[in-house]
Amino acid sequence: MISQIRKKINAEQVEGLEEQLVKLVRTTKVVKGGRRFRFGALMVVGNKRGIVGLGYGKANEIPEAIRKAVEDAKKNLIEIHLKKGTIPHEIKMKFCSSIVWMKPATDGTGIIAGANIRAIIEFAGIQNILAKSYGSRNTINASKAAVKCLTSLMNAGTMARNRGLSLGQFFN
């Protein structure tokens, strides 16, 4: 429900988008003439200031798979709420059988997270966070669970609005 409330961001309007390959997958199909290889690429795109996107692309060649993944990531850009270089509250989300837990950390902690979700956190612009991946550690599902966590984050104004309160009432 919350992910449907968020508006998607147009990639042409965002400055300084960087991209990084998270995982490259090679699959093989055995046919009469030999083996046929196909590649899948998982890419993360972000500006390191609160905008991040995740994309997956498949093709017969690596550069084409990467290009498709970058296109997909730019279509799925989201804006996240940051609070002094970390996330505003603790959150736990599930995608398929991958579960990702994120907790805000104090200044100077750094990014304490597994390799599967570290790139997403870095490209989102988060400097201090504690994150843990449970259940299936499949890279694609864990990455999607991490993006789902970041999408579901709410700031104090949004939480107060959802409860029908003003900010003053919310904090009292």
Contact map, one row per residue, 1 for C-alpha under 8 A:
1111100000000000000000000000000000000000000000000000000000000000000000000000000000000000000000000000000000000000000000000000000000000000000000000000000000000000000000000000
1111110000000000000000000000000000000000000000000000000000000000000000000000000000000000000000000000000000000000000000000000000000000000000000000000001100000000000000000000
1111110000000000000000000000000000000000000000000000000000000000000000000000000000000000000000000000000000000000000000000000000000000000000000000001001100000000000000000000
1111111000000000000000000000000000000000000000000000000000000000000000000000000000000000000000000000000000000000000000000000000000000000000000000000000000000000000000000000
1111111000000000000000000000000000000000000000000000000000000000000000000000000000000000000000000000000000000000000000000000000000000000000000000000000000000000000000000000
0111111100000000000000000000000000000000000000000000000000000000000000000000010000000000000000000000000000000000000000000000000000000000000000000000001000000000000000000000
0001111110000000000000000000000000000000000000000000000000000000000000000000010000000000000000000000000000000000000000000000000000000000000000000000000000000000000000000000
0000011111000000000000000000000000000000000000000000000000000000000000000011111000000000000000000000000000000000000000000000000000000000000000000000000000000000000000000000
0000001111101000000000000000000000000000000000000000000000000000000000000011111000000000000000000000000000000000000000000000000000000000000000000000000000000000000000000000
0000000111111100000000000000000000000000000000000000000000000000000000000110100000000000000000000000000000000000000000000000000000000000000000000000000000000000000000000000
0000000011111100000000000000000000000000000000000000000000000000000000000110100000000000000000000000000000000000000000000000000000000000000000000000000000000000000000000000
0000000001111110000000000000000000000000000000000000000000000000000000000000000000000000000000000000000000000000000000000000000000000000000000000000000000000000000000000000
0000000011111110000000000000000000000000000000000000000000000000000000000000000000000000000000000000000000000000000000000000000000000000000000000000000000000000000000000000
0000000001111111100000000000000000000000000000100000000000000000000000000000000000000000000000000000000000000000000000000000000000000000000000000000000000000000000000000000
0000000000011111100000000000000000000000000000100000000000000000000000000000000000000000000000000000000000000000000000000000000000000000000000000000000000000000000000000000
0000000000000111110000000000000000000000000000100000000000000000000000000000000000000000000000000000000000000000000000000000000000000000000000000000000000000000000000000000
0000000000000111111000000000000000000000000011100000000000000000000000000000000000000000000000000000000000000000000000000000000000000000000000000000000000000000000000000000
0000000000000001111100000000000000000000000011100000000000000000000000000000000000000000000000000000000000000000000000000010000000000000000000000000000000000000000000000000
0000000000000000111110000000000000000000001111000000000000000000000001000000000000000000000000000000000000000000000000000000000000000000000000000000000000000000000000000000
0000000000000000011111000000000000000000001110000000000000000000000000000000000000000000000000000000000000000000000000100000000000000000000000000000000000000000000000000000
0000000000000000001111110000000000000000111100000000000000000000010000000000000000000000000000000000000000000000000000000000000000000000000000000000000000000000000000000000
0000000000000000000111110000000000000000111100000000000000000000000000000000000000000000000000000000000000000000000100100000000000000000000000000000000000000000000000000000
0000000000000000000011111000000000000000111000000000000000000000000000000000000000000000000000000000000000000000000000000000000000000000001000000000000000000000000000000000
0000000000000000000011111100000000000011110000000000000000000000000000000000000000000000000000000000000000000000000000000000000000000000000000000000000000000000000000000000
0000000000000000000000111110000000000011100000000000000000000000000000000000000000000000000000000000000000000000000000000000000000000000000000000000000000000000000000000000
0000000000000000000000011111000000001111000000000000000000000000000000000000000000000000000000000000000000000000000000000000000000000000000000000000000000000000000000000000
0000000000000000000000001111100000001110000000000000000000000000000000000000000000000000000000000000000000000000000000000000000000000000000000000000000000000000000000000000
0000000000000000000000000111110000111100000000000000000000000000000000000000000000000000000000000000000000000000000000000000000000000000000000000000000000000000000000000000
0000000000000000000000000011111000111000000000000000000000000000000000000000000000000000000000000000000000000000000000000000000000000000000000000000000000000000000000000000
0000000000000000000000000001111101110000000000000000000000000000000000000000000000000000000000000000000000000000000000000000000000000000000000000000000000000000000000000000
0000000000000000000000000000111111110000000000000000000000000000000000000000000000000000000000000000000000000000000000000000000000000000000000000000000000000000000000000000
0000000000000000000000000000011111000000000000000000000000000000000000000000000000000000000000000000000000000000000000000000000000000000000000000000000000000000000000000000
0000000000000000000000000000001111100000000000000000000000000000000000000000000000000000000000000000000000000000000000000000000000000000000000000000000000000000000000000000
0000000000000000000000000000011111110000000000000000000000000000000000000000000000000000000000000000000000000000000000000000000000000000000000000000000000000000000000000000
0000000000000000000000000001111011111000000000000000000000000000000000000000000000000000000000000000000000000000000000000000000000000000000000000000000000000000000000000000
0000000000000000000000000001111001111100000000000000000000000000000000000000000000000000000000000000000000000000000000000000000000000000000000000000000000000000000000000000
0000000000000000000000000111100000111110000000000000000000010000000000000000000000000000000000000000000000000000000000000000000000000000000000000000000000000000000000000000
0000000000000000000000000111000000011111000000000000000001111000000000000000000000000000000000000000000000000000000000000000000000000000000000000000000000000000000000000000
0000000000000000000000011110000000001111100000000000000001111100100000000000000000000000000000000000000000000000000000000000000000000000000000000000000000000000000000000000
0000000000000000000000011100000000000111110000000000000111100100110000000000000000000000000000000000000000000000000000000000000000000000000000000000000000000000000000000000
0000000000000000000011111000000000000011111000000000000111000100110010000000000000000000000000000000000000000000000000000000000000000000000000000000000000000000000000000000
0000000000000000000011110000000000000001111100000000011110000000010010000000000000000000000000000000000000000000000000000000000000000000000100000000000000000000000000000000
0000000000000000001111100000000000000000111110000000011100000000010011001000000000000000000000000000000000000000000000000000000000000000000000000000000000000000000000000000
0000000000000000001111000000000000000000011111000001111000000000000001001000000000000000000000000000000000000000000000110010000000000000000000000000000000000000000000000000
0000000000000000111100000000000000000000001111100001110000000000000001001100100000000000000000000000000000000000000000000010000000000000000000000000000000000000000000000000
0000000000000000111000000000000000000000000111111111100000000000000000000000100000000000000000000000000000000000000000000011000000000000000000000000000000000000000000000000
0000000000000111110000000000000000000000000011111111000000000000000000000000000000000000000000000000000000000000000000000011100000000000000000000000000000000000000000000000
0000000000000000000000000000000000000000000001111111000000000000000000000000000000000000000000000000000000000000000000000111110000000000000000000000000000000000000000000000
0000000000000000000000000000000000000000000001111110000000000000000000000000000000000000000000000000000000000000000000000011100000000000000000000000000000000000000000000000
0000000000000000000000000000000000000000000001111111000000000000000000000000001111000000000000000000000000000000000000000001110000000000000000000000000000000000000000000000
0000000000000000000000000000000000000000000001111111100000000000000000000000111100000000000000000000000000000000000000000011100000000000000000000000000000000000000000000000
0000000000000000000000000000000000000000000111110111110000000000000000000000111100000000000000000000000000000000000000010011000000000000000000000000000000000000000000000000
0000000000000000000000000000000000000000000111000011111000000000000000001111110000000000000000000000000000000000000000000000000000000000000000000010000000000000000000000000
0000000000000000000000000000000000000000011110000001111100000000000000011101100000000000000000000000000000000000000000010000000000000000000000110010000000000000000000000000
0000000000000000000000000000000000000000011100000000111110000000000011111101000000000000000000000000000000000000000000000000000000000000000000000000000000000000000000000000
0000000000000000000000000000000000000001111000000000011111000000000111011000000000000000000000000000000000000000000000000000000000000000000000000000000000000000000000000000
0000000000000000000000000000000000000001110000000000001111100000111111010000000000000000000000000000000000000000000000000000000000000000000000000000000000000000000000000000
0000000000000000000000000000000000000111100000000000000111110001110110000000000000000000000000000000000000000000000000000000000000000000000000000000000000000000000000000000
0000000000000000000000000000000000000111000000000000000011111101100000000000000000000000000000000000000000000000000000000000000000000000000000000000000000000000000000000000
0000000000000000000000000000000000001110000000000000000001111101100000000000000000000000000000000000000000000000000000000000000000000000000000000000000000000000000000000000
0000000000000000000000000000000000000110000000000000000000111111100000000000000000000000000000000000000000000000000000000000000000000000000000000000000000000000000000000000
0000000000000000000000000000000000000011100000000000000000111111110000000000000000000000000000000000000000000000000000000000000000000000000000000000000000000000000000000000
0000000000000000000000000000000000000000000000000000000000001111111000000000000000000000000000000000000000000000000000000000000000000000000000000000000000000000000000000000
0000000000000000000000000000000000000000000000000000000001111111111100000000000000000000000000000000000000000000000000000000000000000000000000000000000000000000000000000000
0000000000000000000000000000000000000011100000000000000011111111111110000000000000000000000000000000000000000000000000000000000000000000000000000000000000000000000000000000
0000000000000000000010000000000000000001111000000000000011000111111111000000000000000000000000000000000000000000000000000000000000000000000000000000000000000000000000000000
0000000000000000000000000000000000000000000000000000000010000011111111100000000000000000000000000000000000000000000000000000000000000000000000000000000000000000000000000000
0000000000000000000000000000000000000000000000000000000111000001111111110000000000000000000000000000000000000000000000000000000000000000000000000000000000000000000000000000
0000000000000000000000000000000000000000111000000000001111000000111111111000000000000000000000000000000000000000000000000000000000000000000000000000000000000000000000000000
0000000000000000001000000000000000000000001110000000001110000000011111111100000000000000000000000000000000000000000000000000000000000000000000000000000000000000000000000000
0000000000000000000000000000000000000000000000000000001000000000001111111110000000000000000000000000000000000000000000000000000000000000000000000000000000000000000000000000
0000000000000000000000000000000000000000000000000000011110000000000111111111000000000000000000000000000000000000000000000000000000000000000000000000000000000000000000000000
0000000000000000000000000000000000000000001110000000111100000000000011111111100000000000000000000000000000000000000000000000000000000000000000000000000000000000000000000000
0000000001100000000000000000000000000000000010000000111000000000000001111111100000000000000000000000000000000000000000000000000000000000000000000000000000000000000000000000
0000000111100000000000000000000000000000000000000000100000000000000000111111100000000000000000000000000000000000000000000000000000000000000000000000000000000000000000000000
0000000110000000000000000000000000000000000000000000111000000000000000011111110000000000000000000000000000000000000000000000000000000000000000000000000000000000000000000000
0000000111100000000000000000000000000000000011000011110000000000000000001111111000000000000000000000000000000000000000000000000000000000000000000000000000000000000000000000
0000011110000000000000000000000000000000000000000011100000000000000000000001111100000000000000000000000000000000000000000000000000000000000000000000001000000000000000000000
0000000110000000000000000000000000000000000000000111000000000000000000000000111110000000000000000000000000000000000000000000000000000000000000000000001000000000000000000000
0000000000000000000000000000000000000000000000000111000000000000000000000000011111000000000000000000000000000000000000000001000000000000000000000000011010000000000000000000
0000000000000000000000000000000000000000000000000100000000000000000000000000001111100011000000000000000000000000000000000000000000000000000000000000000011100000000000000000
0000000000000000000000000000000000000000000000000100000000000000000000000000000111111111000000000000000000000000000000000000010000000000000000000000000000000000000000000000
0000000000000000000000000000000000000000000000000000000000000000000000000000000011111111000000000000000000000000000000000000000000000000000000000000000000000000000000000000
0000000000000000000000000000000000000000000000000000000000000000000000000000000001111100000000000000000000000000000000000000000000000000000000000000000000000000000000000000
0000000000000000000000000000000000000000000000000000000000000000000000000000000001111110000000000000000000100000000000000000111100000000000000000000000000000000000000000000
0000000000000000000000000000000000000000000000000000000000000000000000000000000001111111000000000000000110000000000000000000011110000000000000000000000000000000000000000000
0000000000000000000000000000000000000000000000000000000000000000000000000000000011101111110000000000001100000000000000000000010010000000000000000000000010000000000000000000
0000000000000000000000000000000000000000000000000000000000000000000000000000000011100111110000000000000100000000000000000000000000000000000000000000000011100000000000000000
0000000000000000000000000000000000000000000000000000000000000000000000000000000000000011111000000000001100000000000000000000000000000000000000000000000011000000000000000000
0000000000000000000000000000000000000000000000000000000000000000000000000000000000000011111100000000111100000000000000000000000000000000000000000000000000000000000000000000
0000000000000000000000000000000000000000000000000000000000000000000000000000000000000000111110000000111000000000000000000000000000000000000000000000100010000000000000000000
0000000000000000000000000000000000000000000000000000000000000000000000000000000000000000011111000011110000000000000000000000000000000000000000000000100000000000000000000000
0000000000000000000000000000000000000000000000000000000000000000000000000000000000000000001111100011100000000000000000000000000000000000000000001101100000000000000000000000
0000000000000000000000000000000000000000000000000000000000000000000000000000000000000000000111111111000000000000000000000000000000000000000000001001000000000000000000000000
0000000000000000000000000000000000000000000000000000000000000000000000000000000000000000000011111110000000000000000000000000000000000000000011011001000000000000000000000000
0000000000000000000000000000000000000000000000000000000000000000000000000000000000000000000001111100000000000000000000000000000000000000000010000000000000000000000000000000
0000000000000000000000000000000000000000000000000000000000000000000000000000000000000000000001111110000000000000000000000000000000000011000010000000000000000000000000000000
0000000000000000000000000000000000000000000000000000000000000000000000000000000000000000000001111111000000000000000000000000000000001111110011001000000000000000000000000000
0000000000000000000000000000000000000000000000000000000000000000000000000000000000000000000111101111100000000000000000000000000000001111000001001000000000000000000000000000
0000000000000000000000000000000000000000000000000000000000000000000000000000000000000000000111000111110000000000000000000000000000111100000001001100100000000000000000000000
0000000000000000000000000000000000000000000000000000000000000000000000000000000000000000011110000011111000000000000000000000000000111100000000000000100000000000000000000000
0000000000000000000000000000000000000000000000000000000000000000000000000000000000000000011100000001111100000000000000000000000011110000000000000000100000000000000000000000
0000000000000000000000000000000000000000000000000000000000000000000000000000000000000010111000000000111110000000000000000000000011100000000000000000000000000000000000000000
0000000000000000000000000000000000000000000000000000000000000000000000000000000000000111110000000000011111000000000000000000000111000000000000000000000000000000000000000000
0000000000000000000000000000000000000000000000000000000000000000000000000000000000000100000000000000001111101100000000000000000111000000000000000000000000000000000000000000
0000000000000000000000000000000000000000000000000000000000000000000000000000000000000000000000000000000111111000000000000000000110000000000000000000000000000000000000000000
0000000000000000000000000000000000000000000000000000000000000000000000000000000000001000000000000000000011111100000000000000000100000000000000000000000000000000000000000000
0000000000000000000000000000000000000000000000000000000000000000000000000000000000000000000000000000000001111100000000000000000100000000000000000000000000000000000000000000
0000000000000000000000000000000000000000000000000000000000000000000000000000000000000000000000000000000011111111000000000000000110000000000000000000000000000000000000000000
0000000000000000000000000000000000000000000000000000000000000000000000000000000000000000000000000000000010111111000000000000001110000000000000000000000000000000000000000000
0000000000000000000000000000000000000000000000000000000000000000000000000000000000000000000000000000000000001111100001001100011111100000000000000000000000000000000000000000
0000000000000000000000000000000000000000000000000000000000000000000000000000000000000000000000000000000000001111110000000000000111100000000000000000000000000000000000000000
0000000000000000000000000000000000000000000000000000000000000000000000000000000000000000000000000000000000000011111011000000000011110000000000000000000000000000000000000000
0000000000000000000000000000000000000000000000000000000000000000000000000000000000000000000000000000000000000001111111000000000000111000000000000000000000000000000000000000
0000000000000000000000000000000000000000000000000000000000000000000000000000000000000000000000000000000000000000111111100000000000000000000000000000000000000000000000000000
0000000000000000000001000000000000000000000000000000000000000000000000000000000000000000000000000000000000000000011111100000000000000000101001100000000000000000000000000000
0000000000000000000000000000000000000000000000000000000000000000000000000000000000000000000000000000000000000000111111111000000000000000000001100100000000000000000000000000
0000000000000000000000000000000000000000000000000000000000000000000000000000000000000000000000000000000000000010111111111100000000000000000000000000000000000000000000000000
0000000000000000000101000000000000000000000100000000000000000000000000000000000000000000000000000000000000000000001111111110000000000000000000000000000000000000000000000000
0000000000000000000000000000000000000000000100000001010000000000000000000000000000000000000000000000000000000000000011111111000000000000000000100110000000000000000000000000
0000000000000000000000000000000000000000000000000000000000000000000000000000000000000000000000000000000000000010000011111111110000000000000000000000000000000000000000000000
0000000000000000000000000000000000000000000000010000000000000000000000000000000000000000000000000000000000000010000001111111111000000000000000000000000000000000000000000000
0000000000000000010000000000000000000000000111111011000000000000000000000000000000000000000000000000000000000000000000111111110000000000000000000000000000000000000000000000
0000000000000000000000000000000000000000000001111111000000000000000000000000000100000000000000000000000000000000000000011111110000000000000000000000000000000000000000000000
0000000000000000000000000000000000000000000000111110000000000000000000000000000000001000000000000000000000000000000000001111111000000000000000000000000000000000000000000000
0000000000000000000000000000000000000000000000010100000000000000000000000000000001001110000000000000000000000010000000001111111110000000000000000000000000000000000000000000
0000000000000000000000000000000000000000000000000000000000000000000000000000000000001100000000000000000000000110000000000100111110000000000000000000000000000000000000000000
0000000000000000000000000000000000000000000000000000000000000000000000000000000000001100000000000000000111111111000000000000011111000000000000000000000000000000000000000000
0000000000000000000000000000000000000000000000000000000000000000000000000000000000000110000000000000011111001111100000000000011111100000000000000000000000000000000000000000
0000000000000000000000000000000000000000000000000000000000000000000000000000000000000000000000000000011110000011100000000000000111110000000000000000000000000000000000000000
0000000000000000000000000000000000000000000000000000000000000000000000000000000000000000000000000001111000000011110000000000000011111000000000000000000000000000000000000000
0000000000000000000000000000000000000000000000000000000000000000000000000000000000000000000000000001110000000000110000000000000001111100000000000000000000000000000000000000
0000000000000000000000000000000000000000000000000000000000000000000000000000000000000000000000000111100000000000010000000000000000111110100001000000000000000000000000000000
0000000000000000000000000000000000000000000000000000000000000000000000000000000000000000000000000111100000000000000000000000000000011111100000000000000000000000000000000000
0000000000000000000000000000000000000000000000000000000000000000000000000000000000000000000000001110000000000000000000000000000000001111100000000000000000000000000000000000
0000000000000000000000000000000000000000000000000000000000000000000000000000000000000000000000001110000000000000000000000000000000000111110011000000000000000000000000000000
0000000000000000000000000000000000000000000000000000000000000000000000000000000000000000000000000100000000000000000100000000000000001111111011000000000000000000000000000000
0000000000000000000000000000000000000000000000000000000000000000000000000000000000000000000000000100000000000000000000000000000000000001111111000000000000000000000000000000
0000000000000000000000100000000000000000000000000000000000000000000000000000000000000000000000000000000000000000000100000000000000000000111111100000000000000000000000000000
0000000000000000000000000000000000000000010000000000000000000000000000000000000000000000000000000000000000000000000000000000000000000000011111110000000000000000000000000000
0000000000000000000000000000000000000000000000000000000000000000000000000000000000000000000000111100000000000000000000000000000000000001111111111000000000000000000000000000
0000000000000000000000000000000000000000000000000000000000000000000000000000000000000000000000100111000000000000000110000000000000001001111111111100000000000000000000000000
0000000000000000000000000000000000000000000000000000010000000000000000000000000000000000000000000000000000000000000110010000000000000000001111111110000000000000000000000000
0000000000000000000000000000000000000000000000000000010000000000000000000000000000000000000000100000000000000000000000000000000000000000000111111111000000000000000000000000
0000000000000000000000000000000000000000000000000000000000000000000000000000000000000000000011100111000000000000000000000000000000000000000011111111100000000000000000000000
0000000000000000000000000000000000000000000000000000000000000000000000000000000000000000000010000001000000000000000010010000000000000000000001111111110000000000000000000000
0000000000000000000000000000000000000000000000000000110000000000000000000000000000000000000000000000000000000000000000010000000000000000000000111111111000000000000000000000
0010000000000000000000000000000000000000000000000000000000000000000000000000000000000000000011100000000000000000000000000000000000000000000000011111111100000000000000000000
0000000000000000000000000000000000000000000000000000000000000000000000000000000000000000001110000001110000000000000000000000000000000000000000001111111110000000000000000000
0000000000000000000000000000000000000000000000000000000000000000000000000000000100000000000000000000000000000000000000000000000000000000000000000111111110000000000000000000
0110010000000000000000000000000000000000000000000000000000000000000000000000011100000000000000000000000000000000000000000000000000000000000000000011111110000000000000000000
0110000000000000000000000000000000000000000000000000000000000000000000000000000000000000000000000000000000000000000000000000000000000000000000000001111111000000000000000000
0000000000000000000000000000000000000000000000000000000000000000000000000000000110000011101000000000000000000000000000000000000000000000000000000000111111100000000000000000
0000000000000000000000000000000000000000000000000000000000000000000000000000000010000001100000000000000000000000000000000000000000000000000000000000000111111110000000000000
0000000000000000000000000000000000000000000000000000000000000000000000000000000010000001000000000000000000000000000000000000000000000000000000000000000011111110000000000000
0000000000000000000000000000000000000000000000000000000000000000000000000000000000000000000000000000000000000000000000000000000000000000000000000000000001111111000000100000
0000000000000000000000000000000000000000000000000000000000000000000000000000000000000000000000000000000000000000000000000000000000000000000000000000000001111111100000100000
0000000000000000000000000000000000000000000000000000000000000000000000000000000000000000000000000000000000000000000000000000000000000000000000000000000001111111110000000000
0000000000000000000000000000000000000000000000000000000000000000000000000000000000000000000000000000000000000000000000000000000000000000000000000000000001111111111000000000
0000000000000000000000000000000000000000000000000000000000000000000000000000000000000000000000000000000000000000000000000000000000000000000000000000000000011111111111100100
0000000000000000000000000000000000000000000000000000000000000000000000000000000000000000000000000000000000000000000000000000000000000000000000000000000000001111111111000000
0000000000000000000000000000000000000000000000000000000000000000000000000000000000000000000000000000000000000000000000000000000000000000000000000000000000000111111110000000
0000000000000000000000000000000000000000000000000000000000000000000000000000000000000000000000000000000000000000000000000000000000000000000000000000000000000011111110000000
0000000000000000000000000000000000000000000000000000000000000000000000000000000000000000000000000000000000000000000000000000000000000000000000000000000000000001111111000000
0000000000000000000000000000000000000000000000000000000000000000000000000000000000000000000000000000000000000000000000000000000000000000000000000000000000000001111111101100
0000000000000000000000000000000000000000000000000000000000000000000000000000000000000000000000000000000000000000000000000000000000000000000000000000000000000001100111111100
0000000000000000000000000000000000000000000000000000000000000000000000000000000000000000000000000000000000000000000000000000000000000000000000000000000000011001000011111110
0000000000000000000000000000000000000000000000000000000000000000000000000000000000000000000000000000000000000000000000000000000000000000000000000000000000000000000001111111
0000000000000000000000000000000000000000000000000000000000000000000000000000000000000000000000000000000000000000000000000000000000000000000000000000000000000000000011111111
0000000000000000000000000000000000000000000000000000000000000000000000000000000000000000000000000000000000000000000000000000000000000000000000000000000000000001000011111111
0000000000000000000000000000000000000000000000000000000000000000000000000000000000000000000000000000000000000000000000000000000000000000000000000000000000000000000000111111
0000000000000000000000000000000000000000000000000000000000000000000000000000000000000000000000000000000000000000000000000000000000000000000000000000000000000000000000011111
